[in-house]
Amino acid sequence: MKPEMAAAAILIFLVHPAFAQAPLCIPPEEPFVPADDAAFGEYADLVAEDFERYFSEVRPYIACLDTARQDAFARAREISAQHEAFWKRADEMGLTEEVAPDADPE
């Protein structure tokens, strides 16, 4: 493959929406709270810090989920527009009945 073609292929791969990845949203690890009083008393300071860590990490996690949701809706709108264009073109070419999915597959 020529270098120009390879560069073009890489560019298309990186820019094309079908190849775009949704954000990877990893939930924060939940704090562990000891069940017995002795361990609770001994590790209360660490558990308190763990809760603080959790709450500081859960905000960006929820923001990530919101972004992923918005991205999914935007992509669904794009696909819906492609679907509409597909049916319009199929109709213009007289292919609507040929390409329509069977209503009754029996």
Sequence and secondary structure as in RCSB ss.txt:
>XXXX:A:sequence
MKPEMAAAAILIFLVHPAFAQAPLCIPPEEPFVPADDAAFGEYADLVAEDFERYFSEVRPYIACLDTARQDAFAR
AREISAQHEAFWKRADEMGLTEEVAPDADPE
>XXXX:A:secstr
  HHHHHHHHHHHHHSGGG               SSHHHHHHHHHHHHHHHHHHHHHHHHHHHHHHHHHHHHHHH
HHHHHHHHHHHHHHHHHTT HHHHS  SS  
